[in-house]
Amino acid sequence: MQGVSCLHPPRKPEDLTLADRETQFRTLRLALTECAAGTVKLLVAEGGMGCGKSTFLSEALRTAAASGFAVLRAAGLPADHRQPLGVLQQLLNDPALPDAARTTVRPMPVQHVRGALERLAAGAPLAIGIDDVQDADPESLHCLMHLTRHSPTSRILLLCTALACSPAADPVLEAELMRQTAFERITLDCLSLDGVTGLVSDRCARPTAPPPADYCLTVTGGNPLLLRALLEEHREADALSAPRPAEPSAPHSPPQAAPPRPVVGGRFYQSVLACLSRTEAAIRQTAGALAVLGGAARADLLPQLLGASPASVTRGLRALEATGLTTSGRFRHPVAEAAALDALDPSRRAHLHRRAAALLHHDGAAPRDVARHLLAARHAAGPWAVSVLRDAAEQSLAQDDVASAVSCLELAYGSCVRERERPEIRIRLAAAFGRTNIAVAEEHLADLTTTLREGELTVHQTALLVPLLVNHGRLGEAREAMDRLSAADDARGLCADGGFPMAAPWPSTAPPAARRDPTDKPFLPRQYGAPQARTDDGRGQQPTAALWALPGNGTSESAAHAAEQVLQSSPLTDSTLVLLANAVRILARTGRYDTADIWCHRLLGEATRRRCPGWQAHLLAVRAELSLCRGLLADAKECAQRALAHVPGHSRSVFAGGPLACQVLACTAMGRYDEATQLLNHPVPEALFHSVYGLGYLRARGHFHLAMNRLPAAVRDFLTAGRAAREWGLDHPVLLPWRTDAAEAFLRLGETKRADQLLTEQLVSPHSGNPYVRGTALRLRAQTAAPTERLRLLSEAVSDLQSSGDRLALARALADLGAAYHSRNEPVRASATVRRAWQLAKECGAQALCDSILPSRGTKDRGPDGRAAPTEALLSESEMRVATLAAGGNTNREIAGRLCVTVSTVEQHLTRVYRKLNITRRRELPTRLRHLADQTD
């Protein structure tokens, strides 16, 4: 062994992945020592793909060369590039082989190869390295086995690397290898936590902070190839998101970066693909099948899915685990699973998904688990598949996974070959879209209505369609469907009184049917489009309209009580959304604004958390109406805009008529007539005017016509809305005050008799107890009353409207009351009242009303009577009360006691009064207030 150093001292490897291989290198050094002493050694280093087998082989051959060994190297080739004796040919072409030996063995008979290698080993020990031996040709391997078997004392070390769990190309050769005493197996596992920590620290030197090593180990399994890719992806992401350089931190406390997040298409993903592409087809198929099954990957399903033997599947699973891609039969990271799927041919992938769906269904798996594969394959042949998709859609909706539910229903609809079953799937699809896109849901409803009119819906399907139409406010179409149910012999149970579920949506009892006096005569000529009493039947309120009607016995108290019962007892679902939204509306329209606002906020928060933009649109529309009822015009406009923003394609939506009406009313009251014109120029579907949303739209358009002095057009819109409300049994002034709307238009037309008829009917109706309804009617009635009666009516109107909470309606009544005081020559009261009206209108943002109160206002400093006066002179209602009492000689404490406020509040009010009136002493108050009264006279 002259010139051979078998105990060559180990050095620190340059590649830190080798730092975790001390045990393997100890085995190698021992083999080198025994080989140098005159013994053939055969080592096979096995590991997963990307675990550093080639790196280990290179380092081992370098160690052998440093110890005086002659080194030859070859590599196995994939099957499509493999040739007989190809590996042996690589060895014989190695530059380390002497030319004489090359010449001798060129014919390559086995005995010549053996003799040449023995002669080469006689001069110095010989190390032969073969990478990827599982891909070596059998002829070359037989030749090398012949060498190790017949030359036991030759100083030859045969070192091979092999993919763990790879099947032997030649089982006989594998058995012979196992029998040889010179054979020893070396396992190249993935890196340990210490090995990962060392590589992470080395690869993530500053300024890139190292990610947590334990996380990296979890994602990559310690596979060096995958780990390097993960760290490279982390470094690139860190560079893209790095802030500007800061002051250098202390060297003893290196920052710890957030865990790297691999993405599909990134370097980690590409490395997984590379690992799979270099392994055998059976392992790739096992990986693909495992990825297809996902969470349902069970050992008993994989062989059936692949049509392979359990032994072959087990071998594939072990190979994947040895590579670090899986643990306990599951992929370590979703990106690795995605790469395994993408490694499959698309047709093969679809086939595996179809077979997985059938296997899971036969095995009794949950519908969502089966549906996932049907969706991935875009294939649902057979009634069982359609049924599974429908069940999976229901499960998805229960878990607020609307996108999955819609996908399931769309595939079920497209795959269903039974035409009579397709409408029912589409009904459910429309309900699902109601959560995400109301416009699309309405398109499905329109098509279903057409199918209904063509007589293609069964009784059961029609019964399913009716509640959906009602929830979408399409009462005209819902009534048409109910009429068809009534005519069907097998639907009598559904159409009996109270039998239809939507007929009594409110607690206790359904809303009372609209009562009609048999002697009731049309109170307006037909040329004005006056609502006519129904003469076809006496059904009054339709069952389909009960959801939108006022519950209870018709009073505001009973309606509010029923609404609160619903809100407290009903969860937010597809079927209760509109019921809950209408309950909030009823609370608002009966003056319970604070309670309505609390419930609206709560429901809107839930809809937002559950990611249902369709529900959000409904509740934002309710919030817009609530703000409108309180006179908060800017808030109403904003909420209506937000509601429409949650309805893509709202120009074709019936629902959009509601928020659009709120915007028009707000813009009209704010004096933004150009904006209101643009809103009304937006196209709306004809179906809008057959829905409850059309009632609000007609009313809003009528008020715009009223503001533009297009009085006949306003009358037509108000009366058309009233006709529809009466036809559906929704003729309640709390829901739609069309009579006062039309009366105002008639008053401006000079038709006081017709206006008086409408106002009288509203005031004597059983529903006139509502403060808003009564206050609005009294304000309009006062316009035709005698001067003495006018003041009483307006005072009552102000009192009612103040209790109603509608500040804009109150401002209108105060403006009229101020004018009445002025006509009775009471300037101080007139000034204070008009000032209060103007201030309320200003707070509401009702510029149009402010302009009507101050008709000659050209700048900001016009007084309540239109004369020039400093803006600072306008006192608020509270300031005027305090100033009047102070001018009467009351002390601050006496004023505080009379007004039930603190002395500090009185002092603050007086400070503002002094500043606005430009005075400095209390005794100047009477003179200044009289001066203001003279200005308003």
Residue, then its C-alpha position, 0 to 999 in steps of 0.5 A: m500500500q505504498g503511497v496510499s494514505c488510508l487514514h486521510p484526515p477528514r476536512k470540513p465539507e464546503d457543502l454544508t449539507l454534508a455536515d449532517r453526514e458524519t455517520q455515513f462518512r465514517t462508514l466510507r472511511l472504514a471501507l476505504t481502509e479495508c479496501a486499501a488492505g486488499t478487500v473488495k468493498l461494495l457500498v450503496a448509498e440510498g436516499g430520496m430525490g434531492c437528498g444529496k446523493s450525487t453530492f455525497l458521491s462526489e465528496a466520497l470520490r474526492t476523499a478516496a482520491a486524496s487517500g491515494f485511490a484511482v477514481l473512475r465515475a459513471a452514471g445511470l441514464p433514464a430508460d429512453h437513453r439507456q444502452p447495453l453496457g452503457v455504464l461500463q462504456q462511461l467507465l472505460n472512457d474515463p480520463a483517469l483510465p490509462d490509454a493502454a488499459r483503454t485499448t486493451v478493454r475496448p472490445m469489452p468482453v467481461q473477462h477483459v474488463r475484469g482483468a483491466l480493472e484488476r491490473l489498474a487496482a494493482g498499482a493503486p486502490l481503485a474507487i469506482g463511483i456509479d450515480d443513480v445505479q437504479d438507472a444503470d443498464p443490467e449488462s454493466l451491473h452484471c459485469l461489475m458484480h462478476l468483478t466483485r464476486h470473482s476478485p475478493t482480494s482486489r483493492i477495488l471499492l464500488l460505490c453506488t448511489a440509488l433512489a430509495c425504495s426504487p424497484a430493482a431493474d433486475p431482481v436477480l441482480e438485486a438478490e445477488l447483491m444482497r448475498q455478497t459479503a462485501f456489500e454494505r448499505i448507506t442511508l442518506d436521510c434528509l437533514s436533521l434540525d441541526g443540519v437545516t439550522g446550519l444551512v439556513s444560517d449559511r444561506c441567509a447571511r445578512p442583510t437577509a434575516p434567517p427564517p425559523a429553521d423548524y418551519c423550514l424543516t416542516v415544509t421541506g422535510g430536510n431535503p437539501l434541494l427543496l430547502r435551498a429552493l425555499l431559502e432562495e424564494h424567501r430571499e427574493a421575496d425579502a428583497l422585494s419587500a425590504p424597507r429602506p436601510a436602517e441603522p445597523s442593529a447590534p450583532h448579538s441580536p440578529p432579527q428573525a424573519a417571518p416564515p417563507r411562504p412558498v407559492v405555486g410557480g415559485r422556486f420551491y414549486q419548481s424544485v418539487l417538479a424537478c424532483l418528481s420529473r427525475t423519479e420513475a413513473a410509478i412514484r410520480q403516479t403515486a404522488g399524483a394520486l396522493a395529491v388527487l385524494g388530498g385529505a382523503a388519502r387512505a392506504d386502501l384507496l390509493p391502490q384502487l385509484l391507481g389500479a396498482s398493487p399495494a406493494s407498488v403503492t407502498r414503495g412509492l409512498r416510502a420514496l416520497e417520504a424519503t424525499g421529504l415531500t410527505t409525512s404520514g401519507r400527506f404532503r407537507h405543504p399545499v404547494a408540493e401537493a399542487a406540484a404533484l398534481d401539475a406533474l400529471d398529464p391533464s387527461r390522466r389527472a381528470h381520470l384520477h379525479r373521476r375515479a376518486a369521486a366514484l370510489l369515495h361515493h361508494d365508500g360513503a364519503a361526505p358529499r363535499d369530499v366527493a364533489r371536489h373531485l367531480l368539480a376538478a374533473r368537470h365531469a358528473a355523469g350519472p344521477w348519483a353524481v348530480s345528487v352528490l353535487r346538490d347535497a354538496a352545495e347545501q353543505s357548502l352554503a351551510q358553511d358559507d362557502v358560496a363559491s363552492a356551492v355555485s360551482c357544484l350547482e352549475l356543474a349539476y345543472g349542466s350535467c343533468v340529463r333529466e330536463r324535468e329536474r333542471p329547474e329545481i337545480r336552477i332555483r337553488l342556484a338563484a338562491a345561492f347567487g342571492r348571497t353574492n350577486i343579486a343581478v345574476a340571481e335575478e337573471h335566473l329568476a327571470d328565466l325560471t318565470t319564463t319556464l313557469r309561463e311555458g308550463e314546464l315547472t312541476v307543482h313542487q318546483t313552482a312552490l319552491l319558486v314562489p318564496l324566492l320571488v317573494n324574497h326578491g320583491r317580485l310580487g307580480e310574478a309571485r302572484e302569477a305563480m300562486d295563481r298557477l298553484s291554486a289551479a293545480d289539483d295537487a297543490r290545494g294544500l299549499c294554497a289553502d288559507g295559511g297553508f303557504p309558508m310565506a303567508a304568515p312570516w311574522p310571529s303570532t298572526a299574519p298581517p291582517a288582510a286589507r279591508r275594503d268597504p263594499t261601498d267604496k267608490p273610486f275617489l279620483p277620475r281614471q284620467y289621473g290614474a287613480p287606484q281602483a278598488r279590486t273587483d275581481d275578488g275580495r282577497g285583499q292582501q295577497p299571501t305573497a305580499a305578507l312578507w313586505a306588509l306591516p305585521g300585527n294589528g295595523t298599529s305602529e306598536s304591534a308592528a314594532h313588537a312583531a319586528e323585534q320578535v323576529l329579530q330576536s328569534s331568527p338567524l340570518t339565512d337565505s330564507t330569513l334575510v328579507l324578513l330580517a331586513n323588513a323587520v329593521r325597516i318597520l322599526a325605523r318607520t315606526g320611529r324606533y330608530d336607535t333600535a333599528d340602527i343597532w340591529c342593522h349594524r349587527l346584521l350587516g356585520e354578520a353578513t360582512r363576516r360571512r362574506c356575502p356581498g348580496w346580503q350586505a347590499h340588502l342591509l346597506a339599502v336598509r341603512a340608507e332608508l333608515s338614514l333617509c327616515r331620520g333626515l340624514l341625507a348625505d348618509a342615505k346617499e352614501c349607504a345607497q351607493r355602497a349597496l349598489a357597489h355590492v351588486p355588479g351589473h346593477s343596471r339590470s337588477v330589480f333590487a337596485g331600484g331600492p337604493l337608486a330610489c334612496q339616492v334620488l330622494a336624497c339628491t332631490a332634497m339636497g338640491r342636487y337636481d343634475e345628479a338626480t337627473q343622471l340617476l333617473n336616466h340610468p336604464v332600469p328593467e321593466a320588471l322593476f315596476h312589478s316589484v316592491y322596489g318599483l314602489g319606492y322608485l316611482r315615489a322617488r321619481g315623483h318627488f323629483h318631478l315635484a321639485m322640477n314642477r312637473l306636477p302631472a308627471a308627479v301625480r302619475d308616479f304617485l298614483t301608479a305606486g298607490r295602485a300597485a300597493r293596493e293591488w298587493g295589499l300593501d296600502h299602508p301609509v307607514l310603508l308607502p305614504w302615496r296619498t300625502d305625496a299625491a295630495e302635495a302635487f294636487l295642492r300645487l296644481g290648485e286641485t284642493k278638493r282632490a288633495d283634501q279627499l286624499l288627506t281625509e282618507q289618510l287621516v280617518s284610516p285606522h293607520s293614521g296614528n303613526p306620528y309621521v303619517r299624521g304629522t305629514a297629513l296635518r301639515l298639508r291639510a293646513q295649507t287649505a285651512a283657515p288662518t286660525e285653524r292653520l296654526r293649530l294644525l301646524s302646531e299639531a303637525v310639528s308635535d307629531l313630527q318631532s316625536s316621529g324623529d324625521r328631522l327633515a319632515l319636521a323642518r318642513a313643518l316648522a317652515d310652514l309654522g313660521a310662515a303662519y306666525h308671520s301671517r298672524n303678525e307674531p315676528v319673534r315667534a316667526s323668526a325663532t321658528v323659521r330659524r329653527a327650521w332653517q337650522l334643521a334643514k341645514e343639518c340634514g343637508a337639505q339645501a333645497l329646503c334651505d333655499s325655499i326658507l331663504p329664497s333670496r339667499g345669494t351668499k352665506d350671510r342672509g337672515p331667515d327673512g332673506r335680508a342681509a344679516p351676518t351669519e353669526a347672528l343666526l342663533s340655534e334653538s337652544e341658544m335662542r331659548v337661553a338668550t330669551l330667558a337671560a333677556g327676561g332677567n333670569t340668572n344662569r342658575e334659574i335658566a339651568g333649572r328651567l331648561c334642565v341643563t347644567v349652569s356650565t351649559v348655560e354659560q357656554h350658550l351665552t358665550r356663543v350668543y354674545r359672539k354671534l350678536n356681537i355684544t359684550r354685556r348681558r343688558e344688551l340682550p333685550t335690545r339686540l333681540r328686539h332688533l332681530a325681531d324688527q328685521t324679521d317683521 
